[in-house]
Amino acid sequence: MSTVGSSRQTGALYWPVQLRRNVGVRGLFAVVMAFVVAYGVLFPGLLTGSGFAKFTQSWFPLALVAMAQAILMLTGGISLAIGAMVSLGAVIAATIMTGPLGVAGGAAAVALTGLGIGAATGLIVVKLRLPAIVVTLAGSFIIGGAALLILPRPGGAIPEWLSDLLAGNTPAAFVLLVLIVLLWKLYLATPLGLSLYAAGENPVGAYRSGVPVDGARIAAYAISGLLCTGAGLFVAAQTGSGDPVIGTAFTLNSIAAAVLGGIGFLGGQGTMRGALAGSLLLSLMISVMFFLGFTPVAQYVAQGLIIIGAVAIPQFRKVQQ
């Protein structure tokens, strides 16, 4: 009976907590739907199988880096090495997958590199008590240099069948994203996953309560690194080769997508679904402005204004309350 009562109590608490976490992103979901409708009007091919596949392929890398940034921001951290990690993943994939190790060896190298660099970064930030923004900024130079050492200029190759599978006319990107989201939900049910929000919202209180704060933060950096190099592998599959600077734009875009999704800079605020919605909105904004004939400069200005508005409006509401 006590177990049943405990389960009922947990269920009764779960939905109010989820509703409270979604308060700041309900408006975002409405804006995303409006942009989806606008995109569908401007590009009717979105409703076809190949059109949907191409759109999800363009969104997928941004979704991964948004998740990578969000998981760090939830713990109170941040990374300025996202773009460099994407580039590193791309050049590793492009130089290994056509060699003796093959696709499996290349994928394993990409994954282990992301996990290893992420975990090392987390250890430095957590154990040495150094600011994450400083450590990751320095790391971006080191990682970017490593990418240039591996592949000084665009080159290498990705097996054609893999490029066709990931970046062809199949919804492979969407299926992969669904699987990653399901894995994220499973991770949140683990002790480290349960500690994630506590580590960002009130690390001192969580530590005194026996929560593995350090472990949760280090694991967050490791997972973030894995997502970044995975995004690099996908980008390499899209282009068919590796580029040591192809991930540069992803650093700021990952922060923008996370902030658009309601992720707070101080930790413990926001949800991963919000970050994904933010990345989708950012991707839709770029596509819609392209179809409307916005110049690149006008696109940057419009993106900046929308992001500022998305961050300022919730804060304005809090002040009014």
Steps between C-alpha positions, in 0.01 A plus 500: 500500500782738583657437161171573323452814706853615424445444127177698508673782686783503246252511215307779666819705531637423154247688289496821708882509476485446123238773461712741704805425285297559182359836607771696321481306173128478428519817295805360321305194388234728351764705315660179368164383367448836328840471331425140399181618330687786330772262383239257370333779301828624355631151434210256439753225439541475879193276501666246271725224626815637341419858606452393861822298486701796367357736761576267792852452363561874508355521853667190647855634565361816660269288716796294623716801589201668668462190719875500564490861617175459694624211712795714612286807566263289710793425732603866511776467239552601140730406211673716244661193346185363335601609150855369533368164619268478198795571269714240676229237466468578131871469418541182706209339316628613159853370558423166665180366344654434158809339654569156646280558806197564285173664601475316832853600600443858391173526691664353810790747472257791467298385803801429721660833409186688594454313825867529593542870430167577663586303813845660520346846470250414771773377732696823457193716560368300795813390683711812445200733554583699188238702308347291224503790256879540540578128480285443192630814328855373543386154399347634179844619385664168589226290340486723192877467465473122526239501222735701278788262576289201397370667186664836412248567221163354398545145382466138595188307411194331642383171344233577243253250642520667843443845352201366308363341815536804725460783248299342222123493451433293810383638840806351670579829677151516652517139616841561658370811678204306641735228626728760662204663674386161630851430629495842671175410676657174617808689622283730709376191685854408611662636820723736297206615292287565808788704643527721191252772596603497866865546402410816312224647716649457848834314488587562866166380629505205263849400614395514866205278415731235356446580132806416282536857376854464364418176323189650342692800368789293361254262333322800348824618339574149370153467343530850357828407332346184355208696352737756346728250327191307392371817336838533328472149361156582360621825344787309336247250362297791358797654322676174416830623650655663805563868565711616800298822543152386399368515856590861574143635481361231729641649821286814503207325333496238775482771766231686305290184460529412869409853609208510256386175659487649847824358640638730771865595534500443877408131484201288596260690274344372179443170324661310217174516303531877523854490362386280210213738430747788507725326250201427277390863515850620413517260205154607380590868533802455276301307240201737497721808470687335214175437310389859569818627336668645809865589444751324730550822699125544543470138614760553773326820618159333504634197688661724759183704555284189534742342748516818710122517501468134597730555798365841602125430493501234779720726715266793439205287613683409821565867574132583441396228742 
